[in-house]
Amino acid sequence: MFTMPVIDMTGTGKRIADLRQNAGLSVKDLQDIFGFATPNAIYKWQHGTAMPTLDNLVILAAVFGVAIDNIIVTDVNVNVQISA
């Protein structure tokens, strides 16, 4: 058994929502920045039901003026069994 960090999707979604609000951006603003036809992906990120792709995380980090590590929330207390 190893203790490895895992992504907390709900925490990450809340962080994205908080960063968006702190930047004074609406969901529509992010939709326009990404060129999405609908805001569904952004709502999924904020609710923790989906994660942005790596390239979208890079864009979010640039838009919010933070490092990717400041967007992703991890839980380091999860035991993972790795088998071959």
N, C-alpha and C positions, 0 to 999 in steps of 0.2 A: 504494500500500500504506500502510495506517495501522496503528499499534500501538495496540490497544484492549484494555482489560481484559475478560476473560471469567471466568465463574464456574467455579471448581474444585469440581465436585460432590462428588468424593471428599473433598477437604479440608473442605468445608462439612459433609458428613455426619459426619466425625470431630469437627469442632468442636461440632456439636449433641450428639453422644454425650458429649464431654468436659464441656460445659456442664451437661448433664443430670446426669451423675455428680457434678460439683462442687456442684450444687444439692441433692444428696442425694435425687434423684427416680429412680424406676424407670420403665421403659417403660410399665408399667401406670398409674403416676401420670399420665404425659403423656396416655395414652389417655383416662383419666377427665377430665382437664382439658379436652381437646378434644371429649369426648363421642363418640369413635369407637367403633364396635361391635367392631372388632378393632384390634390394634396394627400391622397391616401397613404403614400409611402411615409410621409412625414408624420402623419398621425400614428401609423404603426410603430415608427421609431419611438415616438413620445410615449406610447402606451406599453412599450416593451414587448410587443408581439413580433417585431422584426428588427434586425440590426442593419444600419447603413453598410453598404459595401465599403471596401477599403478606400477606393477612390472617392466615394462620397464622404467618408470620414476625413480625408485630406481636405476636401472643400469646406466641410463644416469647421474644421480647425482653423482654416484661413479666414473664414467669415467671422468666426467668434474671436479670433486673435488668441487662441490657446493651442497647446500641444494636444495631439491625439490622446495622450495619456490622461489629459484633464477632461476628456469626454467619456472615455470608457471607464465604467465602474467594475471593479473585480471583487470577488469574494475569495480570500486566500485560505479559508478554513474548510475546504472541501477535500475529502479523501477520495482519491481516484485509484482504482485498481487497473493496472496495465497488464495485459496478457499478450502473449505472442501467438 
